[in-house]
């Protein structure tokens, strides 16, 4: 049982997320190390995948690098996550076993039955893609006979739900995006031809990759037993963790970084609070009057701490990065943070304007 101090745990988490001073060399190494980039088009500052890449690679990173990697299929997008193309081998057995191996739960049976009821539509989609793909959702036939019922926004979005389930089944894949529209094609035309990894081994390797990328995870957050990593506790935090042994007793050199609100370091808010004692929520869905930090406030890393948030907006029409506030949770070197904001503005091709507000 490893007994980690809070500082040790924070450093492990930051180093594993490639946010220490030792930056990765290139985009592919970055995505391989993180396992994924989340595709989200919110561009109050820049789309999240680009912000995550910039925060690790620095201003040598260009969004065109990601576009090219997706175009030449070095990277692929699977269910909203950009991953190394060869990682599809770790998902194919799960796709083949859809809606799940062994005895199914009630919700899995419902999904299976819904797809079966709309099998003619599924076959129509496959035939159209085979003949004419890649195609947008609007260009595909919606011949579903059983509607999708939901209390949420997916209610009656029959073709959208069917396409998502066909991705889960490994039949189709996202081939590209065109002006915000998703282009679908047969999976065999998108995914590389790699040997399928058996399901149990695939889940284990996914657990290992996740632990490598996070540094330490909750003791039961891995998928199969025996659990990966080694057991640990964190000073002042209840419960047990699993830690990547490769991260133990390693030197640490920190730096300043500005994060996307969807960055994996802060995405799990409970983990973030337990390890960093950091108070943060994404406020884009809150009314303006209820926001404490801003629509798309960027968490600030300094060395081994989360120290505050930058409330900034990219005004591309005026060619400025508006900094409405820098919220200070923990005292930090304002000059170093201001320099990182200036780097961000320069990377965006904008001029920073605004003032620091505690």
C-alpha positions as CSV (number, residue, x, y, z in Angstrom):
1,X,0.0,0.0,0.0
2,X,1.5,3.3,-1.1
3,X,0.8,6.3,1.2
4,X,0.9,9.4,-0.9
5,X,0.9,13.0,0.3
6,X,-1.5,15.4,-1.4
7,X,1.5,17.0,-3.1
8,X,2.8,13.7,-4.4
9,X,-0.6,12.8,-5.7
10,X,-1.0,16.1,-7.5
11,X,2.4,15.8,-9.1
12,X,1.6,12.3,-10.3
13,X,-1.6,13.6,-11.8
14,X,0.0,16.6,-13.5
15,X,3.0,14.6,-14.8
16,X,0.8,11.8,-16.2
17,X,-1.4,14.4,-18.0
18,X,1.8,15.8,-19.6
19,X,1.4,19.2,-17.9
20,X,4.8,19.3,-16.3
21,X,7.9,21.0,-17.8
22,X,8.7,17.9,-20.0
23,X,6.4,18.6,-22.9
24,X,5.6,15.9,-25.5
25,X,7.4,16.0,-28.8
26,X,4.4,15.9,-31.2
27,X,0.7,15.6,-31.6
28,X,0.6,11.8,-32.0
29,X,2.7,11.2,-28.9
30,X,0.4,13.6,-27.0
31,X,-2.8,11.8,-28.0
32,X,-1.2,8.4,-27.4
33,X,-0.1,9.6,-23.9
34,X,-3.5,11.0,-23.0
35,X,-5.4,8.2,-24.9
36,X,-7.9,10.7,-26.3
37,X,-8.8,14.3,-27.1
38,X,-12.5,15.2,-26.6
39,X,-14.1,16.7,-29.7
40,X,-16.1,19.7,-28.6
41,X,-16.7,22.6,-30.9
42,X,-17.4,25.3,-28.2
43,X,-15.0,28.0,-29.3
44,X,-15.3,30.8,-26.8
45,X,-11.5,30.7,-26.8
46,X,-10.8,27.7,-29.0
47,X,-12.3,24.2,-29.4
48,X,-11.3,22.0,-26.5
49,X,-9.2,19.5,-28.4
50,X,-7.0,22.4,-29.7
51,X,-6.8,23.9,-26.2
52,X,-5.7,20.6,-24.7
53,X,-3.1,20.2,-27.4
54,X,-1.8,23.7,-27.1
55,X,-1.5,23.5,-23.3
56,X,0.8,20.5,-23.7
57,X,2.7,21.2,-27.0
58,X,2.9,25.0,-26.8
59,X,2.6,27.5,-29.6
60,X,4.3,25.2,-32.1
61,X,1.0,23.3,-32.3
62,X,-1.3,24.2,-35.2
63,X,-5.0,23.1,-35.5
64,X,-4.1,22.1,-39.0
65,X,-1.9,19.3,-37.5
66,X,-5.0,17.7,-36.0
67,X,-7.0,18.2,-39.2
68,X,-4.3,16.5,-41.2
69,X,-3.9,13.6,-38.7
70,X,-7.7,12.9,-38.9
71,X,-7.6,13.2,-42.7
72,X,-4.8,10.7,-43.1
73,X,-6.3,8.5,-40.4
74,X,-3.3,8.6,-38.1
75,X,-6.0,9.6,-35.6
76,X,-9.7,8.6,-35.7
77,X,-12.8,9.9,-34.0
78,X,-14.8,7.3,-32.1
79,X,-17.9,8.4,-30.3
80,X,-16.8,12.0,-29.8
81,X,-13.2,11.1,-28.8
82,X,-10.2,11.5,-31.0
83,X,-7.8,8.5,-30.5
84,X,-4.8,6.9,-32.1
85,X,-6.1,4.9,-35.1
86,X,-4.5,1.6,-34.0
87,X,-6.5,1.8,-30.7
88,X,-9.6,0.6,-32.6
89,X,-8.2,-2.9,-32.0
90,X,-9.1,-2.4,-28.3
91,X,-12.8,-1.7,-29.2
92,X,-13.6,-4.2,-31.9
93,X,-14.3,-7.1,-29.7
94,X,-16.7,-4.9,-27.6
95,X,-18.4,-3.8,-30.9
96,X,-18.8,-7.4,-32.0
97,X,-20.3,-8.4,-28.6
98,X,-22.8,-5.4,-28.7
99,X,-25.1,-4.8,-26.8
100,X,-22.9,-6.7,-24.3
101,X,-21.3,-10.1,-23.6
102,X,-23.1,-12.7,-21.5
103,X,-26.5,-12.1,-19.9
104,X,-27.9,-8.8,-20.9
105,X,-29.4,-6.1,-18.6
106,X,-32.9,-4.8,-19.3
107,X,-31.6,-1.6,-20.9
108,X,-29.3,-3.6,-23.2
109,X,-32.2,-5.8,-24.2
110,X,-34.2,-2.6,-25.0
111,X,-31.4,-1.4,-27.3
112,X,-31.2,-4.7,-29.0
113,X,-34.9,-4.9,-29.6
114,X,-35.1,-1.3,-30.9
115,X,-32.4,-1.9,-33.4
116,X,-34.0,-5.2,-34.5
117,X,-37.3,-3.4,-35.0
118,X,-35.5,-0.9,-37.3
119,X,-33.4,-3.4,-39.1
120,X,-34.7,-2.3,-42.5
121,X,-33.6,1.2,-41.8
122,X,-30.2,-0.1,-40.7
123,X,-29.8,-2.0,-43.9
124,X,-30.9,1.0,-45.9
125,X,-28.2,3.1,-44.3
126,X,-25.5,0.5,-45.0
127,X,-26.6,0.1,-48.6
128,X,-26.5,3.9,-49.2
129,X,-23.1,4.3,-47.6
130,X,-21.8,1.3,-49.5
131,X,-22.9,2.9,-52.8
132,X,-22.3,6.6,-52.1
133,X,-20.5,7.2,-48.8
134,X,-19.2,9.1,-47.0
135,X,-22.5,11.0,-46.4
136,X,-23.9,13.4,-43.8
137,X,-26.8,12.4,-41.6
138,X,-29.2,14.5,-43.8
139,X,-28.2,12.5,-46.8
140,X,-29.1,9.1,-45.2
141,X,-32.6,7.5,-45.3
142,X,-34.7,7.7,-42.2
143,X,-37.0,4.7,-42.6
144,X,-37.2,3.8,-38.9
145,X,-40.6,2.3,-38.0
146,X,-40.2,2.3,-34.2
147,X,-39.5,5.8,-32.9
148,X,-36.9,6.5,-30.2
149,X,-38.7,7.5,-27.0
150,X,-36.9,9.6,-24.5
151,X,-37.7,12.3,-21.9
152,X,-34.6,14.2,-23.2
153,X,-33.6,16.0,-26.4
154,X,-33.1,12.7,-28.2
155,X,-36.8,12.0,-28.3
156,X,-37.9,10.9,-31.8
157,X,-34.3,11.6,-33.2
158,X,-34.5,8.1,-34.7
159,X,-31.8,8.3,-37.3
160,X,-29.3,10.0,-35.0
161,X,-29.8,7.3,-32.3
162,X,-29.6,4.5,-34.9
163,X,-26.3,5.9,-36.3
164,X,-24.8,6.1,-32.9
165,X,-25.8,2.5,-32.1
166,X,-24.4,1.4,-35.5
167,X,-21.1,3.0,-34.5
168,X,-21.2,1.0,-31.3
169,X,-21.8,-2.1,-33.3
170,X,-18.8,-1.4,-35.5
171,X,-20.8,-1.1,-38.7
172,X,-20.2,2.5,-39.5
173,X,-17.7,5.2,-38.4
174,X,-17.2,8.9,-38.5
175,X,-15.1,9.5,-41.6
176,X,-14.7,13.3,-41.4
177,X,-16.4,16.5,-40.5
178,X,-17.5,19.1,-43.1
179,X,-18.4,22.6,-41.9
180,X,-19.7,21.1,-38.6
181,X,-21.6,18.2,-40.3
182,X,-20.5,14.6,-39.5
183,X,-19.7,12.5,-42.5
184,X,-20.4,8.7,-42.1
185,X,-19.0,5.8,-43.9
186,X,-18.7,2.0,-43.6
187,X,-16.3,1.2,-40.7
188,X,-14.1,-1.0,-42.9
189,X,-13.3,2.1,-45.0
190,X,-12.3,4.3,-42.0
191,X,-10.7,2.0,-39.4
192,X,-7.3,0.5,-40.1
193,X,-7.0,-3.3,-40.6
194,X,-5.5,-4.3,-37.3
195,X,-5.8,-7.6,-35.4
196,X,-8.7,-7.6,-33.0
197,X,-7.7,-7.9,-29.3
198,X,-9.9,-10.4,-27.3
199,X,-12.4,-8.6,-25.1
200,X,-10.9,-9.4,-21.7
201,X,-7.4,-8.4,-22.8
202,X,-8.8,-5.3,-24.6
203,X,-10.5,-4.1,-21.4
204,X,-7.3,-4.7,-19.4
205,X,-5.2,-2.7,-21.9
206,X,-7.7,0.1,-21.9
207,X,-7.5,0.2,-18.1
208,X,-3.7,0.3,-18.3
209,X,-3.8,3.1,-20.8
210,X,-6.3,5.1,-18.7
211,X,-4.1,4.6,-15.5
212,X,-1.0,5.7,-17.4
213,X,-2.8,8.8,-18.6
214,X,-4.3,9.8,-15.3
215,X,-1.5,8.7,-13.0
216,X,-3.9,7.6,-10.3
217,X,-7.5,6.6,-10.3
218,X,-10.1,5.6,-7.8
219,X,-9.7,2.0,-6.6
220,X,-12.8,0.7,-8.3
221,X,-12.8,2.9,-11.5
222,X,-11.0,0.2,-13.5
223,X,-13.1,-2.2,-15.5
224,X,-12.0,-5.7,-14.7
225,X,-10.2,-7.6,-12.0
226,X,-7.4,-8.0,-11.0
227,X,-7.2,-4.2,-11.1
228,X,-4.3,-2.5,-12.8
229,X,-1.7,-0.5,-11.0
230,X,-0.9,-0.6,-7.3
231,X,-3.0,0.2,-4.3
232,X,-2.5,3.6,-2.7
233,X,-4.0,6.0,-0.2
234,X,-3.9,9.8,-0.4
235,X,-3.3,11.9,2.7
236,X,-6.5,13.5,3.8
237,X,-8.7,11.8,1.2
238,X,-11.0,8.9,2.1
239,X,-10.9,5.7,0.1
240,X,-8.3,3.8,-1.9
241,X,-6.7,4.6,-5.2
242,X,-4.8,2.8,-7.9
243,X,-1.5,4.4,-8.8
244,X,0.7,3.8,-11.9
245,X,3.9,2.5,-10.4
246,X,6.0,4.1,-13.2
247,X,5.0,7.5,-11.7
248,X,6.2,6.8,-8.2
249,X,9.4,8.5,-6.9
250,X,9.9,10.5,-10.1
251,X,11.4,14.0,-10.2
252,X,8.9,16.8,-10.9
253,X,9.4,20.2,-12.6
254,X,6.3,22.2,-13.0
255,X,5.2,25.1,-15.2
256,X,2.3,27.4,-15.9
257,X,-0.6,26.0,-18.0
258,X,-4.1,27.2,-19.0
259,X,-6.6,24.4,-19.3
260,X,-9.7,23.7,-21.3
261,X,-12.7,23.4,-19.0
262,X,-13.0,19.8,-20.5
263,X,-9.4,19.0,-19.7
264,X,-9.0,15.5,-18.2
265,X,-7.1,17.0,-15.2
266,X,-10.3,18.8,-14.1
267,X,-13.0,16.8,-15.9
268,X,-13.7,14.6,-12.9
269,X,-14.7,17.3,-10.5
270,X,-14.7,15.1,-7.4
271,X,-11.2,13.8,-8.2
272,X,-10.1,17.4,-8.8
273,X,-11.5,18.5,-5.5
274,X,-10.0,15.6,-3.6
275,X,-6.5,16.0,-5.0
276,X,-6.3,19.8,-5.6
277,X,-8.9,21.3,-3.3
278,X,-10.0,23.3,-6.3
279,X,-13.5,24.9,-6.6
280,X,-14.6,24.9,-10.3
281,X,-17.6,24.3,-12.5
282,X,-18.2,24.8,-16.2
283,X,-20.7,27.7,-16.2
284,X,-21.7,28.0,-19.9
285,X,-25.1,26.6,-19.1
286,X,-25.8,29.0,-16.2
287,X,-27.6,32.3,-16.5
288,X,-25.0,35.2,-16.7
289,X,-26.1,36.5,-13.3
290,X,-25.3,33.2,-11.6
291,X,-21.7,32.8,-13.0
292,X,-18.9,33.2,-10.6
293,X,-15.9,32.7,-13.0
294,X,-17.2,33.1,-16.6
295,X,-18.8,31.3,-19.5
296,X,-15.7,29.2,-20.5
297,X,-13.2,30.0,-17.7
298,X,-9.8,28.4,-18.1
299,X,-8.4,26.7,-15.0
300,X,-4.8,27.7,-14.2
301,X,-2.0,25.3,-13.3
302,X,1.1,26.6,-11.6
303,X,3.7,24.0,-10.7
304,X,1.7,21.3,-8.8
305,X,-1.4,23.3,-8.0
306,X,-4.6,24.6,-9.6
307,X,-4.5,28.2,-8.5
308,X,-7.3,30.0,-10.3
309,X,-9.3,30.7,-13.5
310,X,-9.0,33.0,-16.5
311,X,-12.3,34.4,-17.7
312,X,-11.4,35.1,-21.4
313,X,-13.2,35.2,-24.7
314,X,-11.8,35.2,-28.2
315,X,-13.3,38.1,-30.2
316,X,-12.2,37.1,-33.7
317,X,-14.1,40.0,-35.3
318,X,-12.1,42.5,-33.3
319,X,-9.0,40.3,-33.3
320,X,-8.6,40.5,-29.5
321,X,-8.6,38.0,-26.6
322,X,-10.7,39.7,-24.0
323,X,-9.6,38.9,-20.5
324,X,-12.4,40.0,-18.2
325,X,-11.0,38.6,-15.0
326,X,-8.2,36.4,-13.5
327,X,-9.7,34.8,-10.4
328,X,-7.0,34.0,-7.8
329,X,-7.7,31.0,-5.6
330,X,-4.1,30.6,-4.4
331,X,-1.5,33.3,-4.6
332,X,0.6,33.0,-7.7
333,X,3.1,35.0,-9.8
334,X,0.8,37.2,-11.9
335,X,3.6,38.0,-14.3
336,X,4.0,34.3,-15.2
337,X,0.3,33.8,-15.7
338,X,0.0,37.0,-17.7
339,X,2.9,35.7,-19.9
340,X,1.0,32.4,-20.6
341,X,-2.2,34.4,-21.5
342,X,-0.1,36.4,-23.9
343,X,1.2,33.1,-25.4
344,X,-2.4,31.9,-25.8
345,X,-3.4,35.2,-27.5
346,X,-0.4,35.0,-29.8
347,X,-1.2,31.4,-30.8
348,X,-4.7,32.5,-31.6
349,X,-3.5,35.4,-33.6
350,X,-5.2,37.8,-31.3
351,X,-4.2,40.8,-29.1
352,X,-4.8,40.3,-25.3
353,X,-6.9,43.1,-23.8
354,X,-8.3,43.5,-20.2
355,X,-7.1,43.7,-16.7
356,X,-6.4,41.4,-13.7
357,X,-9.2,41.1,-11.2
358,X,-8.7,39.2,-8.0
